[in-house]
């Protein structure tokens, strides 16, 4: 497999059936990469990809996906999963009184524990002799220093925890993969099902399409180097405070 202009050869997108994940998969195919595209159904979300099935709540499914890639391991892994509103309609809490332990556990399972399990099984597969990138989609609201509005307790806390794990993984990864990068990425406000209930107060110019978001994120990934590993970056490539 020849390298793309970014130097990457093979990518794995976890969450390829979502708005951003599907756009990322398509953009990577257009770049000439071999793309593993993962979804809960295991169906091919984008033409030209290698589909695989995984479930964030089922570690064995993630392990099976990693095993399937072992002979052709990716040098780019993108975790494009995440939840803001639960399927039953439970949304971000506006006050501490609205915190529900069961709902909070489900948010953490999706936004923190699931990506951690993907890292557990994918990081060891990644090449040690060349540049490789593990990127997880996070959110600016996961920044503790940047939090001036409060609220959204479970979502904020789950993303802050994800950012901490990214930092932890980067430190450990550097011991074995000197060319490796682990980063959290904030895609901005994207016109997807996740953000749809909250788009009313977002100016049109600040709402991007999934395709635009994918190009922005890949441009950020292209610009990352090992010294950036462990960081959290927005769609413009600017560092977000912890």
TAVEN-V46063 format. One record per pair of residues at least 4 apart in sequence whose C-alpha atoms are under 8 Angstrom apart, sorted by the first residue. I is the first residue (numbers start at 0). J is the second residue. If there is no record, write none. Layout:
BEGIN
I/J + I/J
END
This chain:
BEGIN
0/8 + 1/8 + 2/6 + 2/7 + 2/8 + 2/32 + 3/7 + 3/8 + 3/30 + 3/31 + 3/32 + 4/30 + 5/221 + 6/130 + 7/32 + 7/74 + 7/75 + 7/130 + 7/131 + 8/31 + 8/32 + 8/33 + 8/73 + 8/74 + 8/75 + 9/32 + 9/33 + 9/34 + 9/35 + 9/71 + 9/72 + 9/73 + 9/74 + 9/75 + 10/27 + 10/32 + 10/33 + 10/34 + 10/35 + 10/73 + 10/74 + 10/75 + 10/76 + 10/77 + 11/34 + 11/35 + 11/36 + 11/37 + 11/73 + 11/75 + 11/76 + 11/77 + 12/20 + 12/23 + 12/24 + 12/34 + 12/35 + 12/36 + 12/37 + 12/76 + 12/77 + 12/78 + 12/79 + 13/20 + 13/36 + 13/37 + 13/38 + 13/53 + 13/76 + 13/77 + 13/78 + 13/79 + 13/80 + 14/20 + 14/21 + 14/36 + 14/37 + 14/38 + 14/39 + 14/78 + 14/79 + 14/80 + 15/19 + 15/20 + 15/21 + 15/22 + 15/23 + 15/24 + 15/36 + 15/37 + 15/38 + 15/44 + 15/79 + 16/20 + 16/21 + 16/37 + 16/38 + 16/44 + 17/21 + 17/79 + 17/80 + 17/191 + 18/22 + 18/191 + 18/192 + 18/209 + 19/23 + 19/79 + 19/189 + 19/191 + 19/209 + 19/210 + 19/212 + 19/213 + 20/24 + 20/79 + 20/80 + 21/25 + 21/44 + 21/45 + 22/26 + 22/209 + 22/210 + 22/213 + 23/27 + 23/210 + 23/213 + 23/214 + 23/217 + 24/28 + 24/34 + 24/36 + 24/45 + 24/48 + 25/29 + 25/45 + 25/46 + 26/30 + 26/210 + 26/213 + 26/214 + 27/31 + 27/32 + 27/33 + 27/34 + 28/32 + 28/33 + 28/34 + 28/47 + 28/48 + 33/48 + 33/49 + 34/47 + 34/48 + 34/49 + 35/48 + 35/49 + 35/50 + 35/51 + 36/43 + 36/44 + 36/45 + 36/48 + 36/49 + 36/50 + 36/51 + 37/41 + 37/50 + 37/51 + 37/52 + 37/53 + 38/42 + 38/44 + 38/50 + 38/51 + 38/52 + 38/53 + 38/54 + 39/52 + 39/53 + 39/54 + 40/52 + 40/53 + 41/50 + 41/51 + 41/52 + 41/53 + 42/50 + 42/51 + 42/52 + 43/48 + 43/49 + 43/50 + 43/51 + 44/48 + 44/50 + 51/64 + 52/60 + 52/64 + 53/57 + 53/60 + 53/61 + 53/64 + 54/58 + 54/60 + 54/61 + 55/61 + 55/108 + 55/109 + 55/113 + 55/114 + 55/116 + 56/108 + 56/109 + 56/113 + 57/61 + 58/62 + 58/116 + 59/63 + 60/64 + 61/65 + 61/116 + 61/117 + 61/120 + 62/66 + 62/120 + 63/67 + 64/68 + 65/69 + 65/120 + 65/121 + 65/124 + 68/72 + 68/73 + 69/124 + 72/124 + 72/125 + 72/126 + 73/124 + 73/125 + 73/126 + 74/125 + 74/126 + 74/130 + 74/131 + 74/132 + 75/131 + 75/132 + 75/133 + 75/134 + 76/121 + 76/132 + 76/133 + 76/134 + 77/133 + 77/134 + 77/135 + 77/136 + 78/114 + 78/117 + 78/133 + 78/134 + 78/135 + 78/136 + 79/135 + 79/136 + 80/109 + 80/110 + 80/114 + 80/136 + 81/109 + 81/110 + 81/136 + 82/106 + 82/109 + 82/110 + 82/193 + 83/90 + 83/91 + 83/106 + 83/154 + 83/193 + 83/194 + 84/88 + 84/89 + 84/90 + 84/91 + 84/193 + 85/89 + 85/90 + 85/102 + 85/106 + 89/102 + 91/150 + 91/151 + 91/152 + 91/153 + 91/154 + 92/97 + 92/98 + 92/150 + 92/151 + 92/152 + 92/153 + 93/97 + 93/150 + 93/151 + 93/152 + 94/98 + 94/150 + 94/151 + 94/152 + 95/150 + 95/152 + 98/102 + 98/103 + 98/152 + 98/153 + 99/103 + 100/104 + 101/105 + 102/106 + 103/107 + 103/153 + 104/108 + 105/109 + 106/110 + 106/111 + 106/153 + 106/154 + 106/157 + 107/111 + 107/112 + 107/153 + 107/154 + 107/157 + 108/112 + 108/113 + 109/113 + 109/114 + 110/114 + 110/154 + 110/157 + 110/158 + 110/161 + 111/115 + 111/157 + 111/158 + 111/160 + 111/161 + 112/116 + 113/117 + 114/118 + 114/135 + 114/161 + 115/119 + 115/161 + 115/164 + 116/120 + 117/121 + 118/122 + 118/133 + 118/168 + 119/123 + 120/124 + 121/125 + 122/133 + 122/172 + 125/131 + 126/130 + 126/131 + 126/176 + 127/131 + 127/175 + 127/176 + 127/177 + 127/178 + 127/179 + 128/176 + 128/178 + 129/178 + 129/179 + 130/178 + 130/179 + 130/180 + 131/178 + 131/179 + 131/180 + 132/179 + 132/180 + 132/181 + 132/182 + 132/220 + 133/180 + 133/181 + 133/182 + 134/181 + 134/182 + 134/183 + 134/184 + 135/165 + 135/182 + 135/183 + 135/184 + 136/183 + 136/184 + 136/185 + 136/186 + 137/141 + 137/158 + 137/161 + 137/162 + 137/183 + 137/184 + 137/185 + 137/186 + 137/231 + 138/142 + 138/158 + 138/184 + 138/185 + 138/186 + 138/187 + 139/145 + 139/185 + 139/233 + 139/239 + 140/145 + 140/146 + 140/155 + 140/158 + 141/146 + 141/154 + 141/155 + 141/156 + 141/157 + 141/158 + 141/159 + 141/160 + 141/162 + 141/241 + 142/146 + 142/155 + 142/159 + 142/239 + 142/240 + 142/241 + 143/159 + 143/240 + 143/241 + 144/240 + 144/241 + 145/240 + 145/241 + 151/155 + 152/156 + 153/157 + 154/158 + 155/159 + 156/160 + 157/161 + 158/162 + 159/163 + 159/241 + 160/164 + 161/165 + 162/166 + 162/183 + 162/230 + 162/231 + 162/241 + 163/167 + 164/168 + 165/169 + 165/181 + 165/182 + 165/183 + 165/229 + 165/230 + 166/170 + 166/181 + 166/182 + 166/228 + 166/229 + 166/230 + 167/171 + 167/229 + 168/172 + 168/181 + 168/229 + 169/173 + 169/180 + 169/181 + 169/182 + 169/228 + 169/229 + 170/174 + 170/229 + 171/175 + 172/176 + 172/177 + 172/179 + 172/180 + 172/181 + 173/177 + 173/178 + 173/179 + 173/180 + 177/225 + 178/224 + 178/225 + 179/225 + 179/228 + 180/223 + 180/224 + 180/225 + 180/227 + 180/228 + 180/229 + 181/228 + 181/229 + 181/230 + 182/227 + 182/228 + 182/229 + 182/230 + 182/231 + 182/232 + 183/229 + 183/230 + 183/231 + 183/232 + 184/216 + 184/231 + 184/232 + 184/233 + 184/234 + 185/231 + 185/232 + 185/233 + 185/234 + 186/212 + 186/215 + 186/216 + 186/233 + 186/234 + 187/205 + 187/206 + 187/207 + 187/212 + 187/233 + 187/234 + 188/194 + 188/205 + 188/206 + 188/207 + 189/194 + 189/206 + 189/207 + 189/208 + 189/209 + 189/212 + 190/194 + 190/195 + 190/206 + 190/207 + 190/208 + 190/209 + 191/195 + 191/208 + 191/209 + 192/196 + 194/198 + 197/201 + 198/206 + 201/205 + 201/206 + 202/206 + 207/211 + 207/212 + 208/212 + 209/213 + 210/214 + 211/215 + 212/216 + 212/234 + 213/217 + 214/218 + 215/219 + 215/234 + 215/235 + 216/220 + 216/234 + 217/221 + 218/222 + 219/223 + 219/232 + 219/234 + 219/235 + 219/236 + 222/236 + 223/227 + 223/228 + 224/228 + 230/238 + 230/239 + 231/238 + 231/239 + 231/240 + 231/241 + 232/236 + 232/237 + 232/238 + 232/239 + 233/237 + 233/238 + 233/239
END
